[in-house]
Amino acid sequence: MQRRSSALSLGTILVCLAVRGAGASVMLPFSDLTSDNTLPADLPATVTFSTSGNQLIIDIQNDADFQIAQLYFNADPTLTDLTFDPASSPLDTWSIAGRVTDPQDVKSPFGSFDWLIDFGSGPKNRLPSGPTRLVLDMTGTTTEGAIATTFSTHPPGNTSVLAVLKFEAGPGDDSAFAGTLVPEPATCALMLGGLVLVCGSRRHRRR
Protein backbone atom coordinates (compact mmCIF):
# COMPACT_ATOMS: atom_id res chain seq x y z
CA MET A 1 0.00 0.00 0.00
CA GLN A 2 1.37 3.39 -1.00
CA ARG A 3 0.77 6.33 1.33
CA ARG A 4 1.66 9.96 0.86
CA SER A 5 3.55 11.46 3.78
CA SER A 6 1.74 14.34 5.46
CA ALA A 7 2.56 17.10 7.94
CA LEU A 8 0.40 19.23 10.22
CA SER A 9 0.37 22.24 7.95
CA LEU A 10 -1.87 25.25 7.61
CA GLY A 11 -3.04 23.84 4.30
CA THR A 12 -4.14 20.61 5.98
CA ILE A 13 -6.00 22.57 8.63
CA LEU A 14 -7.81 24.65 6.04
CA VAL A 15 -8.83 21.54 4.10
CA CYS A 16 -9.99 19.97 7.34
CA LEU A 17 -12.12 22.96 8.26
CA ALA A 18 -13.54 23.23 4.77
CA VAL A 19 -14.65 19.60 4.87
CA ARG A 20 -15.98 19.68 8.41
CA GLY A 21 -17.50 23.13 8.31
CA ALA A 22 -21.13 24.08 7.86
CA GLY A 23 -20.68 25.13 4.26
CA ALA A 24 -22.79 24.20 1.29
CA SER A 25 -20.71 21.18 0.34
CA VAL A 26 -18.20 18.59 1.51
CA MET A 27 -15.16 18.24 -0.77
CA LEU A 28 -12.84 15.25 -0.39
CA PRO A 29 -9.44 15.24 -2.13
CA PHE A 30 -8.01 11.87 -3.16
CA SER A 31 -4.34 10.91 -3.61
CA ASP A 32 -3.58 10.23 0.07
CA LEU A 33 -3.04 6.49 -0.25
CA THR A 34 -3.56 3.61 -2.65
CA SER A 35 -4.16 -0.13 -2.38
CA ASP A 36 -1.09 -1.21 -4.37
CA ASN A 37 2.15 0.17 -5.83
CA THR A 38 0.37 2.90 -7.78
CA LEU A 39 1.62 6.25 -6.51
CA PRO A 40 -1.07 8.34 -4.78
CA ALA A 41 0.08 11.35 -6.81
CA ASP A 42 -0.91 9.47 -9.97
CA LEU A 43 -4.56 9.41 -8.88
CA PRO A 44 -5.58 13.06 -8.46
CA ALA A 45 -9.33 13.38 -8.06
CA THR A 46 -11.89 15.15 -5.88
CA VAL A 47 -15.45 14.25 -4.90
CA THR A 48 -17.81 17.00 -3.70
CA PHE A 49 -21.07 16.16 -1.91
CA SER A 50 -23.94 18.65 -1.60
CA THR A 51 -27.68 18.41 -0.94
CA SER A 52 -30.67 20.19 -2.45
CA GLY A 53 -34.02 19.29 -0.98
CA ASN A 54 -34.37 15.51 -1.23
CA GLN A 55 -31.49 15.16 -3.68
CA LEU A 56 -27.84 14.33 -3.12
CA ILE A 57 -25.51 15.87 -5.71
CA ILE A 58 -22.08 14.31 -6.21
CA ASP A 59 -19.53 16.12 -8.37
CA ILE A 60 -16.55 13.98 -9.33
CA GLN A 61 -13.47 15.60 -10.86
CA ASN A 62 -11.13 12.99 -12.29
CA ASP A 63 -7.70 14.41 -13.20
CA ALA A 64 -5.97 11.01 -13.43
CA ASP A 65 -4.98 9.01 -16.50
CA PHE A 66 -7.40 6.37 -15.24
CA GLN A 67 -11.15 5.82 -15.37
CA ILE A 68 -13.26 5.66 -12.20
CA ALA A 69 -15.27 2.48 -11.64
CA GLN A 70 -16.57 2.80 -8.05
CA LEU A 71 -17.21 5.30 -5.25
CA TYR A 72 -17.58 4.28 -1.57
CA PHE A 73 -18.76 6.65 1.17
CA ASN A 74 -20.67 6.88 4.47
CA ALA A 75 -23.73 8.85 5.56
CA ASP A 76 -25.76 9.20 8.74
CA PRO A 77 -28.48 6.58 9.48
CA THR A 78 -31.32 8.94 8.57
CA LEU A 79 -30.42 8.41 4.90
CA THR A 80 -32.11 5.07 4.18
CA ASP A 81 -32.03 4.78 0.38
CA LEU A 82 -30.47 6.33 -2.71
CA THR A 83 -31.67 6.04 -6.32
CA PHE A 84 -30.51 7.71 -9.52
CA ASP A 85 -32.64 10.68 -10.50
CA PRO A 86 -34.07 9.95 -13.99
CA ALA A 87 -33.12 13.43 -15.19
CA SER A 88 -29.44 12.64 -14.62
CA SER A 89 -29.71 9.81 -17.19
CA PRO A 90 -27.33 7.26 -15.65
CA LEU A 91 -26.37 4.25 -17.72
CA ASP A 92 -28.40 1.10 -17.07
CA THR A 93 -25.26 -0.66 -15.88
CA TRP A 94 -24.69 1.79 -13.01
CA SER A 95 -25.88 0.55 -9.63
CA ILE A 96 -26.12 1.62 -5.99
CA ALA A 97 -25.59 -0.73 -3.05
CA GLY A 98 -26.26 0.39 0.49
CA ARG A 99 -28.33 0.01 3.63
CA VAL A 100 -31.42 -1.34 1.88
CA THR A 101 -29.75 -3.90 -0.39
CA ASP A 102 -26.85 -4.80 1.90
CA PRO A 103 -27.47 -4.29 5.63
CA GLN A 104 -23.91 -5.45 6.34
CA ASP A 105 -22.50 -2.49 4.41
CA VAL A 106 -20.25 -2.70 1.37
CA LYS A 107 -16.61 -3.65 1.66
CA SER A 108 -13.54 -2.06 0.08
CA PRO A 109 -9.80 -2.65 0.59
CA PHE A 110 -9.94 0.15 3.17
CA GLY A 111 -12.88 -1.18 5.18
CA SER A 112 -16.68 -1.10 5.03
CA PHE A 113 -18.93 1.77 3.98
CA ASP A 114 -22.64 2.54 3.95
CA TRP A 115 -22.87 3.16 0.21
CA LEU A 116 -21.27 2.03 -3.03
CA ILE A 117 -21.91 3.56 -6.44
CA ASP A 118 -20.70 1.11 -9.07
CA PHE A 119 -20.20 2.38 -12.63
CA GLY A 120 -19.15 -0.99 -14.02
CA SER A 121 -15.89 -2.12 -15.59
CA GLY A 122 -16.59 -1.57 -19.28
CA PRO A 123 -14.97 1.38 -21.06
CA LYS A 124 -18.41 2.84 -21.88
CA ASN A 125 -19.50 2.75 -18.23
CA ARG A 126 -16.56 4.02 -16.19
CA LEU A 127 -16.09 7.74 -15.59
CA PRO A 128 -13.37 9.22 -17.85
CA SER A 129 -11.05 12.09 -16.99
CA GLY A 130 -12.85 15.35 -16.39
CA PRO A 131 -15.98 16.33 -14.43
CA THR A 132 -19.05 14.16 -13.82
CA ARG A 133 -22.17 15.16 -11.89
CA LEU A 134 -24.41 12.55 -10.27
CA VAL A 135 -27.89 13.46 -9.02
CA LEU A 136 -29.42 10.98 -6.57
CA ASP A 137 -32.88 10.96 -4.99
CA MET A 138 -32.72 10.40 -1.24
CA THR A 139 -35.14 8.51 0.99
CA GLY A 140 -34.91 9.91 4.47
CA THR A 141 -33.15 13.11 5.36
CA THR A 142 -29.54 14.16 5.66
CA THR A 143 -27.28 17.13 5.12
CA GLU A 144 -23.96 17.47 3.37
CA GLY A 145 -22.37 17.93 6.78
CA ALA A 146 -23.20 14.29 7.61
CA ILE A 147 -22.15 12.74 4.29
CA ALA A 148 -18.67 11.31 3.82
CA THR A 149 -17.55 12.58 7.23
CA THR A 150 -17.53 9.20 8.98
CA PHE A 151 -14.52 6.93 8.66
CA SER A 152 -14.64 3.42 7.27
CA THR A 153 -14.93 0.55 9.73
CA HIS A 154 -11.88 -1.67 10.12
CA PRO A 155 -10.35 -4.43 12.18
CA PRO A 156 -7.75 -2.97 14.59
CA GLY A 157 -4.55 -1.82 12.98
CA ASN A 158 -5.90 -0.91 9.56
CA THR A 159 -5.97 2.59 8.10
CA SER A 160 -9.40 4.24 8.17
CA VAL A 161 -10.44 6.56 5.37
CA LEU A 162 -13.41 8.81 4.66
CA ALA A 163 -14.15 7.61 1.13
CA VAL A 164 -12.70 5.40 -1.59
CA LEU A 165 -12.49 5.58 -5.38
CA LYS A 166 -11.66 2.59 -7.56
CA PHE A 167 -9.57 3.51 -10.60
CA GLU A 168 -9.27 1.25 -13.65
CA ALA A 169 -7.87 1.27 -17.18
CA GLY A 170 -4.76 3.25 -16.30
CA PRO A 171 -1.33 3.14 -17.96
CA GLY A 172 -0.47 -0.48 -18.68
CA ASP A 173 -4.09 -1.34 -17.79
CA ASP A 174 -3.25 -0.64 -14.14
CA SER A 175 -5.99 -0.40 -11.49
CA ALA A 176 -5.99 0.72 -7.86
CA PHE A 177 -8.19 1.89 -5.01
CA ALA A 178 -7.51 5.38 -3.62
CA GLY A 179 -8.58 6.74 -0.24
CA THR A 180 -8.78 10.13 1.40
CA LEU A 181 -7.38 10.77 4.88
CA VAL A 182 -8.86 14.11 5.96
CA PRO A 183 -8.36 14.34 9.74
CA GLU A 184 -11.09 13.60 12.26
CA PRO A 185 -12.80 16.53 14.07
CA ALA A 186 -10.73 15.99 17.22
CA THR A 187 -7.55 16.08 15.19
CA CYS A 188 -8.73 19.22 13.45
CA ALA A 189 -9.40 20.89 16.78
CA LEU A 190 -5.96 19.98 18.09
CA MET A 191 -4.31 21.21 14.93
CA LEU A 192 -6.26 24.46 14.95
CA GLY A 193 -5.53 24.96 18.64
CA GLY A 194 -1.83 24.48 18.01
CA LEU A 195 -1.93 26.98 15.19
CA VAL A 196 -3.67 29.55 17.41
CA LEU A 197 -1.06 29.04 20.17
CA VAL A 198 1.80 29.43 17.69
CA CYS A 199 0.29 32.57 16.18
CA GLY A 200 -0.41 33.99 19.64
CA SER A 201 3.13 33.30 20.80
CA ARG A 202 4.62 35.00 17.77
CA ARG A 203 2.34 38.00 18.19
CA HIS A 204 3.32 38.29 21.89
CA ARG A 205 7.04 38.21 21.02
CA ARG A 206 6.61 41.01 18.48
CA ARG A 207 5.08 43.19 21.16
C-alpha positions in Angstrom: 0.0 0.0 0.0 1.4 3.4 -1.0 0.8 6.3 1.3 1.7 10.0 0.9 3.6 11.5 3.8 1.7 14.3 5.5 2.6 17.1 7.9 0.4 19.2 10.2 0.4 22.2 8.0 -1.9 25.2 7.6 -3.0 23.8 4.3 -4.1 20.6 6.0 -6.0 22.6 8.6 -7.8 24.7 6.0 -8.8 21.5 4.1 -10.0 20.0 7.3 -12.1 23.0 8.3 -13.5 23.2 4.8 -14.7 19.6 4.9 -16.0 19.7 8.4 -17.5 23.1 8.3 -21.1 24.1 7.9 -20.7 25.1 4.3 -22.8 24.2 1.3 -20.7 21.2 0.3 -18.2 18.6 1.5 -15.2 18.2 -0.8 -12.8 15.2 -0.4 -9.4 15.2 -2.1 -8.0 11.9 -3.2 -4.3 10.9 -3.6 -3.6 10.2 0.1 -3.0 6.5 -0.3 -3.6 3.6 -2.7 -4.2 -0.1 -2.4 -1.1 -1.2 -4.4 2.1 0.2 -5.8 0.4 2.9 -7.8 1.6 6.2 -6.5 -1.1 8.3 -4.8 0.1 11.4 -6.8 -0.9 9.5 -10.0 -4.6 9.4 -8.9 -5.6 13.1 -8.5 -9.3 13.4 -8.1 -11.9 15.1 -5.9 -15.4 14.3 -4.9 -17.8 17.0 -3.7 -21.1 16.2 -1.9 -23.9 18.7 -1.6 -27.7 18.4 -0.9 -30.7 20.2 -2.5 -34.0 19.3 -1.0 -34.4 15.5 -1.2 -31.5 15.2 -3.7 -27.8 14.3 -3.1 -25.5 15.9 -5.7 -22.1 14.3 -6.2 -19.5 16.1 -8.4 -16.5 14.0 -9.3 -13.5 15.6 -10.9 -11.1 13.0 -12.3 -7.7 14.4 -13.2 -6.0 11.0 -13.4 -5.0 9.0 -16.5 -7.4 6.4 -15.2 -11.2 5.8 -15.4 -13.3 5.7 -12.2 -15.3 2.5 -11.6 -16.6 2.8 -8.1 -17.2 5.3 -5.2 -17.6 4.3 -1.6 -18.8 6.7 1.2 -20.7 6.9 4.5 -23.7 8.8 5.6 -25.8 9.2 8.7 -28.5 6.6 9.5 -31.3 8.9 8.6 -30.4 8.4 4.9 -32.1 5.1 4.2 -32.0 4.8 0.4 -30.5 6.3 -2.7 -31.7 6.0 -6.3 -30.5 7.7 -9.5 -32.6 10.7 -10.5 -34.1 10.0 -14.0 -33.1 13.4 -15.2 -29.4 12.6 -14.6 -29.7 9.8 -17.2 -27.3 7.3 -15.7 -26.4 4.2 -17.7 -28.4 1.1 -17.1 -25.3 -0.7 -15.9 -24.7 1.8 -13.0 -25.9 0.6 -9.6 -26.1 1.6 -6.0 -25.6 -0.7 -3.0 -26.3 0.4 0.5 -28.3 0.0 3.6 -31.4 -1.3 1.9 -29.8 -3.9 -0.4 -26.9 -4.8 1.9 -27.5 -4.3 5.6 -23.9 -5.4 6.3 -22.5 -2.5 4.4 -20.3 -2.7 1.4 -16.6 -3.7 1.7 -13.5 -2.1 0.1 -9.8 -2.7 0.6 -9.9 0.2 3.2 -12.9 -1.2 5.2 -16.7 -1.1 5.0 -18.9 1.8 4.0 -22.6 2.5 3.9 -22.9 3.2 0.2 -21.3 2.0 -3.0 -21.9 3.6 -6.4 -20.7 1.1 -9.1 -20.2 2.4 -12.6 -19.1 -1.0 -14.0 -15.9 -2.1 -15.6 -16.6 -1.6 -19.3 -15.0 1.4 -21.1 -18.4 2.8 -21.9 -19.5 2.7 -18.2 -16.6 4.0 -16.2 -16.1 7.7 -15.6 -13.4 9.2 -17.8 -11.0 12.1 -17.0 -12.9 15.4 -16.4 -16.0 16.3 -14.4 -19.0 14.2 -13.8 -22.2 15.2 -11.9 -24.4 12.5 -10.3 -27.9 13.5 -9.0 -29.4 11.0 -6.6 -32.9 11.0 -5.0 -32.7 10.4 -1.2 -35.1 8.5 1.0 -34.9 9.9 4.5 -33.1 13.1 5.4 -29.5 14.2 5.7 -27.3 17.1 5.1 -24.0 17.5 3.4 -22.4 17.9 6.8 -23.2 14.3 7.6 -22.1 12.7 4.3 -18.7 11.3 3.8 -17.6 12.6 7.2 -17.5 9.2 9.0 -14.5 6.9 8.7 -14.6 3.4 7.3 -14.9 0.6 9.7 -11.9 -1.7 10.1 -10.4 -4.4 12.2 -7.8 -3.0 14.6 -4.6 -1.8 13.0 -5.9 -0.9 9.6 -6.0 2.6 8.1 -9.4 4.2 8.2 -10.4 6.6 5.4 -13.4 8.8 4.7 -14.1 7.6 1.1 -12.7 5.4 -1.6 -12.5 5.6 -5.4 -11.7 2.6 -7.6 -9.6 3.5 -10.6 -9.3 1.2 -13.6 -7.9 1.3 -17.2 -4.8 3.3 -16.3 -1.3 3.1 -18.0 -0.5 -0.5 -18.7 -4.1 -1.3 -17.8 -3.3 -0.6 -14.1 -6.0 -0.4 -11.5 -6.0 0.7 -7.9 -8.2 1.9 -5.0 -7.5 5.4 -3.6 -8.6 6.7 -0.2 -8.8 10.1 1.4 -7.4 10.8 4.9 -8.9 14.1 6.0 -8.4 14.3 9.7 -11.1 13.6 12.3 -12.8 16.5 14.1 -10.7 16.0 17.2 -7.5 16.1 15.2 -8.7 19.2 13.5 -9.4 20.9 16.8 -6.0 20.0 18.1 -4.3 21.2 14.9 -6.3 24.5 14.9 -5.5 25.0 18.6 -1.8 24.5 18.0 -1.9 27.0 15.2 -3.7 29.5 17.4 -1.1 29.0 20.2 1.8 29.4 17.7 0.3 32.6 16.2 -0.4 34.0 19.6 3.1 33.3 20.8 4.6 35.0 17.8 2.3 38.0 18.2 3.3 38.3 21.9 7.0 38.2 21.0 6.6 41.0 18.5 5.1 43.2 21.2 
